[in-house]
Amino acid sequence: MPSWLGDTLKDMRLALRALRKNPGFATVAVLTLTLGIGANSAIFSVVHSVLLRPLPYPEPDRLVLINEYNSDKNVVQTGVPYPDYLVWAHQSDAFRETSAYWNVSASDGIVLGGTGSPERIRATIVTHGFFSMLGHQPVLGRGFTPEEEQADGRHAFVVSDGLWRQTFGANPEAIGRRFELDGESFTLVGVLPPGFQFPQRCEVWLSTSALTKRQVNDRVSHPFWVLGRLRAGATIQQARAELESIESRLAQAYPDTNANWHARITPLLDDYVGNARLSLLVLYGAVVFILLIACANVANLWLARGVAREREFAIRATLGAGRLRLVRQTLAESLVVVVISTVVALLLAEWGLDLIVSLSAGSIARIDEFHFNAPILAFTAVITLATTLLVGAAPALQGSLNRQSSLRDGDRSGLNRARSQRLRSTLVISEVALTLMLLCGAGLMLKSFVAVSRVNPGFAAENLLTMHIALPDLQYPRIDQRTALLTRLLGEIRSLPGVSAAAATNSLPMSGITNWGSFNIAGRPAGDWSHSPSVEFRNVSSDYFRTMRIPVLRGREFSEAEVVSGAPVAVVNQAMASRFWPGADPLGQRLVTNFQGTPREIIGVVGNVRDFGLDSEGQPEIFVPCRWWNSVSIVVRGASDSGSVVPAVRARLTAMDKNVPLYQVASMEELLGRSSASRRFSLVLLSLFAALALMLAAVGVYGMLSFSVSRRTQEFGVRMALGAEPRDMLWLILKQGMRPVLLGVILGFVASVAITRLISSLLYGVSPTDPLTFSGVTMLLVVVGIAACYIPARRILRVDPLRALRHD
């Protein structure tokens, strides 16, 4: 056995023996480090799963997502017309391959029939090469043939493994059979491997044979999102320039539909992550602070423990132990404590990860796909080594440097008091500064969340129930058929006990669904549809504004007769009225939309609704009578107990048509909660980490002062014996303890002013340097520091002076 290995094993045995003799110290150190290491392991697992782990597709770093935007129409992000995608695919040289998909589920989904009972499923129409581009082919059956990829060709579909098992019973004989999708016959040709879901939560993939000839040639709608794999050596900037050139040629060829549209290219992973990147990085920075605070606490404990072992080290040095040997022994003890803490932390991290996933409420993609794999274990090993050095380095060096003075001077304090006190104070200053930074971040997030929660969404969410129905296209091909069923269903719902109002819309607030369109104002110069203004359109039934309790500011809402007949009328919101008729009354004005040539008369103005989140301002909107939909969102206002409403609505709907499913039942309060899920996730975790840091900082201040007071017991006894007043003694101790606290507060305050600007995009309604938040958390930390100092001060004042003079 090599000598170094034998020495290491000997050091480890001595370390274990020393820790067994001090179980209280070992327990406190292990628990403190477990909190820091466990939090780091859990959050890093999330960061790795969401931000660092490559997407499960071939060459994921070359995969990009391409869509369009139109700043003139205030369209920030949308898809691409199918004929434009075909031009891109044929004329672009920057991409080795491209494919496109239309996430039908983003608006309504489709109805699957022929399996016993109809159900609404999440479906996507994909173009040629979609599965091969993502490196996944059906594990049962096959993919699409060229004949199945032609518009109005042979209809085929592929299903996910989950739907295959749940709906089709994993029966291989189902492959090749025909099933109804939206009332139209499709052949099931394949089953994709487990785990494949692109887009997320998709269950059925259709070939482009599902497109009608009108959709194939439609340059007005923008439904398709494009995937591209860059060629070797090609950059996103080059691809963007190439697509911009193609867009310019399309705008010249089709000015009415393609003018002012521009391509946007985003790495596919960035699209997956979305706005979660900054939140996760902030949380990871918070747990790094937690680990540093925990290390400072344990290092302080080790420094205090080193005082009692000074003479031991001095004797060992006299007997021949070198400085390196003494340092190695202290580091070995640190390593044992850190390794034990790491093992416990990893055992607790999985439970913590489950809690983190539940807190995210599905607001962060891939967060539930974590695994304790090699990168995470390697990270934990690095954390273990770094923590060992952070915890053990200062005590080891301090003890080795003073090994001779303990025997030579007979000093019972052993370590040079001034130097040791400065080191412990420095650690406390660091703890307090880091804690203040965390508290400021958590305080700003809390104030921001409160500001968001107080925002009026523009409607009353209480006692409002939402549900959806989907009408098969072939079974309800005509507008009057759909309108008749919906009118009858709403009448049945309104007659139910406890229901005060019911209505329907094609898009609920907070659903994330956009439905923009262009319009011109009659009597004003009309531009072509590429240059005319664009706003959000909402299709609603009669009683919609009363059911949602959206205030009608002027005029009136739609009557039942206007909805049934499709009267050319419209209602606009206040944002649109202020933008297009500032200082004037829009009632009686007429609009011409790009989807209906007959001018619509404005009959009402309603309040603004925050459709896309409480932190987004109300956008200009036009409401029109709803008559044409195949997917409908129903809102029902009733009593607080809505449990009996859903079965009754389902029974009424089944009696009308058993092939129409009812799905996605949720209260509007739930939808509001989901819209704030990402903010709540960041707030809860950051607040938890800030509270943990505050607790550790308080323990650190208490431990430092308690140790210092215990070492000065004789001095205090002399002072009291000579007549020192208790309040003078109390002030002396508090002044000694609060000096590092106040220095830490000052440093933390300055650092917080700089670092909180990094999270400004996560805040709403509050400045990143909000004075009330900064002053509030500063006062909180000062009060906690005073309390941590007061406890050991009170303890020494209760000691009898004679006993204090005899204290050793």
PyMOL commands that set and color helices and strands:
alter all, ss='L'
color gray80, all
select helices_A, chain A and resi 3-21+23-52+60-62+71-73+82-91+104-106+130-133+146-149+161-166+172-174+208-210+213-216+236-253+255-258+268-273+276-308+310-318+323-360+374-401+405-409+417-453+479-494+544-548+560-565+574-580+645-656+668-675+677-711+713-721+726-762+771-797+801-805
alter helices_A, ss='H'
color red, helices_A
select strands_A, chain A and resi 63-70+75-78+95-103+110-113+119-121+123-126+140-141+156-159+178-181+184-191+204-206+225-230+262-267+464-470+499-505+516-521+534-540+552-555+569-573+590-593+596-606+621-625+631-638+662-667
alter strands_A, ss='S'
color yellow, strands_A
deselect
rebuild
show_as cartoon
